[in-house]
Amino acid sequence: MKNLFSIFFIALFAFTSAQDKDSKETANRFFYELTFKPRKDSAKIEKVMTVLDIVKDRSVYRDYTMIAQDSIIKIQIEAMQKSGTFKDMSKSIRMPKFSEKIVKYYPDMKVQYIERIASGFSPLGIAYSETIKFDWKISNEKEKIGAYNAQKATAEFGGKKWTAWFTTDLPFQDGPYKFSGLPGLIVKIEDEGKNYSWVLQGNKKVPNWEELSYSEKISNMSLKVTEMPREKFEKTFSDFKKDPFATARPMMTQEVMSKTIPGMDGTIGDMMKKQEKMYKDFFNSNDNPIENYQPQDKKKK
């Protein structure tokens, strides 16, 4: 899921039936296919569908993989709740490629970058905020991108040179990831080295839109996040990636680790080892970030 909280945690929290109140409104959902190179030293290309949901006061960008499976997850979780038996869903649920969620607040376009980490056995949202001033150079070059008449613009961001194509046919000054600020929606954007390339594939209206997906709700997730300076965020998230169960491990006695859950193959300890490997495989699968971050003190040198 966008937060990548494991199926293990989903199953454990499913029995609490926690619900987070989430305002319902209609969203304009834009589907972007993201083609990317996960590793700097490899020509391997991967693809994933991402979405940009635009509502009255903000937009939300994220990996679409888990959202697309919400109805499947709901059916399986409700079956587990009814039977009281755990089922390992990791083999039937596709996992995402990216875990971040990016919220842009209108009209000032403040960007909030959110990740989920574990705090004991509870999910914790951590975030940093920034206001990005893109110095777009708009050219007269025009091209048809899908169904839209688009115009070219270029800018530098995150240590890379980017080429964007935007359309005034869609009156939203927004785009995938952190990109925004053009006089129309970005329908295609890629960096000079083609490490990351987003192309708009379609759009639809989503009535009764909720920011939290079903899997996020039953995992006890909330829209509330802990804001921190970016440098602290990077350190906190880096520590989590190195040891995802650091805060939970002290609570796991040998007695608890040796127990089993009905329907689970192996002990809780076995499941934790499996989930730890899943986390580390996920985080180690991409060493080619979208943007190259440098702490402020290093930038000044």
Salt bridges, closest charged atoms under 4 A:
GLU25 OE2 - ARG58 NH1 3.57
GLU33 OE1 - LYS47 NZ 3.94
GLU46 OE2 - LYS44 NZ 3.42
GLU46 OE1 - LYS97 NZ 2.85
ASP53 OD1 - ARG29 NE 2.66
ASP53 OD2 - ARG62 NH2 3.47
ASP57 OD1 - ARG58 NH1 2.86
GLU78 OE2 - LYS74 NZ 2.59
ASP88 OD2 - LYS274 NZ 2.50
GLU130 OE2 - LYS178 NZ 2.63
ASP135 OD2 - LYS137 NZ 2.68
GLU141 OE1 - LYS152 NZ 3.45
ASP174 OD1 - LYS104 NZ 2.68
GLU190 OE2 - LYS194 NZ 2.60
GLU210 OE1 - LYS217 NZ 2.53
GLU211 OE1 - ARG58 NH2 3.09
GLU211 OE2 - LYS101 NZ 2.88
GLU234 OE2 - ARG230 NE 3.12
ASP239 OD2 - LYS235 NZ 2.71
ASP243 OD1 - ARG249 NH2 3.08
GLU276 OE2 - ARG249 NH2 3.33
GLU276 OE2 - LYS280 NZ 3.69
ASP281 OD2 - LYS277 NZ 2.65
ASP287 OD2 - ARG39 NH2 3.41
GLU291 OE2 - LYS178 NZ 2.68
GLU291 OE1 - ARG230 NH1 3.51
